[in-house]
Amino acid sequence: MQYKSQDFNPYSFTVKEDTKDFRLEQDIQAYKDFAAESREANEYFGGGKKYRSFAIIPDIVAIDILTKYGIDIHSDHFMSTPSLIKRVKEIIKTEYPALLTSNIK
């Protein structure tokens, strides 16, 4: 059996179940395309904004970060914990660089 995590969202992940376990799958190409366009725009406009997006993180990547590193980027306290933000930035830069939306160092 398989189903979308959100019926109304074409970019949601697919849950695939069989009798003993399950798998999650998500096509993240649209996210990668958006990130590439954002990086290009950031370069074109010189990146002069005070606040910039760092990355776009699909659900499947958020689940992977939670599973591998125990960091819940959707938790209430994530954005108020600088050490977690720094760690997620490192993870995105090294494991998912195609999801970066700007050239923030």
Backbone as CSV, one residue per row, in Angstrom:
resi,resn,N_x,N_y,N_z,CA_x,CA_y,CA_z,C_x,C_y,C_z
1,MET,0.843,-1.167,0.000,0.000,0.000,0.000,0.893,1.236,0.000
2,GLN,0.456,2.277,-0.705,1.193,3.536,-0.684,0.203,4.695,-0.744
3,TYR,0.619,5.832,-0.165,-0.224,7.017,-0.149,0.645,8.246,0.080
4,LYS,0.119,9.411,-0.284,0.817,10.678,-0.089,0.628,11.129,1.361
5,SER,1.629,11.784,1.907,1.522,12.287,3.285,0.490,13.405,3.371
6,GLN,0.305,14.138,2.288,-0.707,15.194,2.201,-1.373,15.088,0.834
7,ASP,-2.627,14.767,0.808,-3.331,14.584,-0.461,-3.347,15.845,-1.317
8,PHE,-3.418,17.002,-0.700,-3.555,18.267,-1.425,-2.217,18.856,-1.879
9,ASN,-1.101,18.251,-1.476,0.217,18.804,-1.760,0.970,17.892,-2.732
10,PRO,1.148,18.322,-3.988,1.830,17.461,-4.957,3.307,17.208,-4.626
11,TYR,3.885,18.018,-3.748,5.294,17.860,-3.379,5.486,17.069,-2.086
12,SER,4.403,16.565,-1.508,4.522,15.812,-0.260,5.196,14.466,-0.524
13,PHE,5.592,13.808,0.544,6.279,12.539,0.356,5.284,11.388,0.271
14,THR,5.753,10.294,-0.292,4.944,9.091,-0.446,5.324,8.105,0.651
15,VAL,4.322,7.549,1.294,4.524,6.521,2.308,4.233,5.185,1.630
16,LYS,5.216,4.296,1.656,5.052,2.967,1.078,5.129,1.949,2.206
17,GLU,4.050,1.192,2.365,3.975,0.201,3.444,3.860,-1.206,2.865
18,ASP,4.470,-2.146,3.557,4.187,-3.550,3.291,3.887,-4.201,4.637
19,THR,3.866,-5.487,4.694,3.437,-6.155,5.925,4.389,-5.982,7.096
20,LYS,5.679,-5.732,6.839,6.592,-5.632,7.977,7.253,-4.279,8.196
21,ASP,7.308,-3.400,7.219,7.907,-2.090,7.450,7.389,-1.067,6.431
22,PHE,7.975,0.129,6.453,7.543,1.169,5.527,8.746,1.968,5.048
23,ARG,8.542,2.712,3.952,9.562,3.589,3.385,8.910,4.918,3.060
24,LEU,9.699,5.972,3.148,9.253,7.296,2.745,10.063,7.715,1.537
25,GLU,9.386,8.251,0.521,10.070,8.712,-0.685,9.506,10.068,-1.075
26,GLN,10.378,10.940,-1.613,9.932,12.250,-2.068,10.818,12.712,-3.207
27,ASP,10.211,13.182,-4.278,10.947,13.774,-5.385,11.236,15.224,-4.997
28,ILE,12.502,15.555,-4.801,12.850,16.903,-4.338,13.418,17.780,-5.449
29,GLN,13.243,17.374,-6.703,13.794,18.154,-7.802,13.238,19.576,-7.841
30,ALA,11.956,19.752,-7.568,11.371,21.104,-7.571,12.029,21.971,-6.499
31,TYR,12.378,21.391,-5.365,13.068,22.122,-4.302,14.478,22.518,-4.754
32,LYS,15.175,21.592,-5.406,16.520,21.888,-5.914,16.476,22.994,-6.965
33,ASP,15.473,22.943,-7.841,15.330,23.971,-8.871,15.094,25.339,-8.236
34,PHE,14.210,25.396,-7.236,13.930,26.647,-6.544,15.194,27.186,-5.875
35,ALA,15.947,26.304,-5.227,17.178,26.722,-4.550,18.183,27.289,-5.560
36,ALA,18.320,26.638,-6.707,19.252,27.119,-7.737,18.824,28.495,-8.251
37,GLU,17.530,28.674,-8.494,17.024,29.977,-8.939,17.274,31.048,-7.877
38,SER,17.096,30.698,-6.622,17.327,31.643,-5.530,18.795,32.040,-5.435
39,ARG,19.700,31.067,-5.604,21.134,31.377,-5.575,21.510,32.308,-6.714
40,GLU,20.964,32.039,-7.895,21.248,32.883,-9.056,20.743,34.307,-8.825
41,ALA,19.530,34.432,-8.292,18.970,35.762,-8.011,19.807,36.482,-6.964
42,ASN,20.251,35.743,-5.954,21.078,36.319,-4.895,22.386,36.869,-5.482
43,GLU,23.002,36.126,-6.386,24.236,36.586,-7.030,23.968,37.795,-7.921
44,TYR,22.877,37.746,-8.671,22.543,38.826,-9.594,22.311,40.144,-8.853
45,PHE,21.601,40.064,-7.723,21.291,41.268,-6.967,22.351,41.602,-5.922
46,GLY,23.426,40.847,-5.888,24.546,41.150,-5.020,24.387,40.710,-3.577
47,GLY,23.321,40.035,-3.254,23.146,39.526,-1.891,23.125,40.604,-0.836
48,GLY,22.641,41.785,-1.169,22.698,42.915,-0.245,21.604,42.976,0.804
49,LYS,20.749,41.987,0.858,19.679,42.018,1.860,20.246,41.769,3.250
50,LYS,19.594,42.350,4.243,20.022,42.116,5.618,19.690,40.683,6.046
51,TYR,18.510,40.209,5.679,18.102,38.850,6.006,17.905,38.074,4.715
52,ARG,18.486,36.883,4.660,18.374,36.052,3.472,17.993,34.644,3.863
53,SER,17.314,34.004,2.957,17.003,32.595,3.125,18.317,31.815,3.074
54,PHE,18.412,30.774,3.852,19.607,29.933,3.850,19.418,28.714,2.942
55,ALA,18.287,28.032,3.127,18.032,26.800,2.372,16.540,26.519,2.364
56,ILE,16.133,25.684,1.422,14.776,25.165,1.409,14.902,23.689,1.794
57,ILE,14.125,23.269,2.777,14.291,21.927,3.328,12.997,21.134,3.150
58,PRO,12.986,20.186,2.203,11.813,19.340,2.008,11.555,18.454,3.229
59,ASP,10.333,17.988,3.359,9.969,17.135,4.495,10.877,15.924,4.642
60,ILE,11.209,15.290,3.526,12.012,14.069,3.588,13.404,14.355,4.142
61,VAL,13.937,15.543,3.867,15.246,15.927,4.402,15.121,16.251,5.890
62,ALA,14.034,16.911,6.289,13.803,17.184,7.708,13.698,15.877,8.501
63,ILE,13.045,14.884,7.919,12.926,13.577,8.574,14.297,12.911,8.655
64,ASP,15.086,13.022,7.592,16.428,12.441,7.593,17.301,13.086,8.668
65,ILE,17.235,14.408,8.802,18.010,15.111,9.830,17.549,14.690,11.226
66,LEU,16.258,14.547,11.407,15.731,14.091,12.697,16.208,12.668,13.005
67,THR,16.151,11.795,12.010,16.550,10.397,12.208,18.048,10.261,12.468
68,LYS,18.866,10.931,11.666,20.324,10.790,11.779,20.918,11.566,12.949
69,TYR,20.391,12.780,13.209,21.044,13.679,14.162,20.187,14.045,15.366
70,GLY,18.926,13.632,15.369,18.043,13.933,16.491,17.642,15.394,16.580
71,ILE,17.737,16.119,15.472,17.384,17.541,15.453,16.043,17.697,14.744
72,ASP,15.063,18.208,15.460,13.727,18.430,14.912,13.617,19.886,14.487
73,ILE,13.779,20.145,13.202,13.755,21.522,12.725,12.362,22.137,12.800
74,HIS,11.347,21.327,13.057,9.980,21.837,13.186,9.563,22.055,14.643
75,SER,10.459,21.813,15.570,10.090,21.982,16.978,9.959,23.461,17.327
76,ASP,9.223,23.738,18.381,8.993,25.113,18.826,10.281,25.825,19.239
77,HIS,11.262,25.090,19.735,12.468,25.733,20.252,13.643,25.759,19.257
78,PHE,13.490,25.163,18.074,14.609,25.078,17.136,15.175,26.462,16.792
79,MET,14.335,27.388,16.362,14.820,28.699,15.905,15.381,29.554,17.035
80,SER,15.125,29.199,18.264,15.684,29.966,19.386,16.893,29.267,20.002
81,THR,17.433,28.279,19.297,18.603,27.540,19.773,19.730,27.670,18.745
82,PRO,20.583,28.686,18.897,21.642,28.942,17.905,22.533,27.741,17.603
83,SER,22.812,26.909,18.583,23.690,25.761,18.331,23.030,24.761,17.379
84,LEU,21.706,24.596,17.482,21.002,23.685,16.568,20.954,24.272,15.157
85,ILE,20.725,25.580,15.071,20.697,26.237,13.768,22.053,26.093,13.088
86,LYS,23.114,26.328,13.825,24.465,26.200,13.278,24.719,24.778,12.789
87,ARG,24.296,23.794,13.571,24.513,22.390,13.204,23.736,22.027,11.932
88,VAL,22.493,22.482,11.831,21.701,22.196,10.636,22.315,22.871,9.412
89,LYS,22.842,24.067,9.583,23.520,24.728,8.464,24.709,23.900,7.991
90,GLU,25.470,23.364,8.924,26.611,22.518,8.563,26.143,21.268,7.818
91,ILE,25.061,20.665,8.310,24.519,19.450,7.685,24.058,19.755,6.260
92,ILE,23.324,20.845,6.079,22.833,21.205,4.753,24.005,21.488,3.811
93,LYS,24.992,22.230,4.271,26.146,22.558,3.425,26.904,21.313,2.969
94,THR,27.049,20.331,3.857,27.845,19.157,3.519,27.043,18.042,2.858
95,GLU,25.801,17.826,3.298,25.031,16.693,2.787,23.988,17.059,1.729
96,TYR,23.533,18.312,1.738,22.471,18.729,0.811,22.766,20.100,0.196
97,PRO,23.944,20.319,-0.368,24.291,21.656,-0.866,23.361,22.156,-1.974
98,ALA,22.717,21.272,-2.697,21.800,21.703,-3.754,20.552,22.379,-3.212
99,LEU,20.331,22.298,-1.894,19.158,22.928,-1.281,19.465,24.324,-0.730
100,LEU,20.721,24.768,-0.827,21.081,26.118,-0.380,20.416,27.142,-1.278
101,THR,19.796,28.166,-0.691,19.123,29.182,-1.488,19.935,30.461,-1.620
102,SER,21.054,30.533,-0.922,21.941,31.700,-1.057,23.367,31.221,-0.852
103,ASN,24.277,32.132,-0.995,25.694,31.797,-0.845,26.217,32.215,0.521
104,ILE,25.374,32.101,1.529,25.753,32.448,2.894,26.850,31.493,3.345
105,LYS,27.866,32.037,3.947,28.980,31.216,4.431,28.689,30.667,5.793
